[in-house]
Amino acid sequence: MSTRPSTHGKFLSFCLFTAITCAAIPSNTFALTVNEVVKDLACPCECPLVLEDCNMTCGLEWKSQVGEMISKGMTKQEIMDYFIGKYGDDARITPAQRIQGKIYQYTRSFDTADWVLLWGGLIVWILLMFFGVYIGVKKLFFSKSQDV
């Protein structure tokens, strides 16, 4: 019998070594980021944005505070509790605010012409769909049959 380790044994040894090495080396993979925290906070400015999307001065100040708190080792829940404790429930984002903020984010640069094109195009599309269905149903069900 050979005393040399088999290929299977080498592979298992390699896997065990890799697992121990990965567990022993500290990793920042699970580190908390500013965006993970601020996506659940409302912007303190007058804009209806989620804090994550806001780039105004007051929003940037809050993001900076969140970054400082993360570097001190605070958890997401501790940071959320701090802002809610200091500013009240207005600091917490609701689903309605999140939707309103996203709509505002994508349409805040719309001028009158953009709104007219949006709603005009929507109305034309609805009318075309209605008449297309109307004409299709009319031809399908109310056409004079020549077989009778």
Stockholm file with secondary structure:
# STOCKHOLM 1.0

chainA/1-148         MSTRPSTHGKFLSFCLFTAITCAAIPSNTFALTVNEVVKDLACPCECPLVLEDCNMTCGLEWKSQVGEMISKGMTKQEIMDYFIGKYGDDARITPAQRIQGKIYQYTRSFDTADWVLLWGGLIVWILLMFFGVYIGVKKLFFSKSQDV
#=GR chainA/1-148 SS CCCSCCHHHHHHHHHHHHHHHHHHSCCSTTCCCHHHHHTTBBCSSSSCCBTTTCCSHHHHHHHHHHHHHHHTTCCHHHHHHHHHHHHGGGGBCCHHHHHHHHHHHHHTTCCHHHHHHHHHHHHHHHHHHHHHHHHHHHHHHHSCCSCC
#=GC SS_cons         CCCSCCHHHHHHHHHHHHHHHHHHSCCSTTCCCHHHHHTTBBCSSSSCCBTTTCCSHHHHHHHHHHHHHHHTTCCHHHHHHHHHHHHGGGGBCCHHHHHHHHHHHHHTTCCHHHHHHHHHHHHHHHHHHHHHHHHHHHHHHHSCCSCC
//
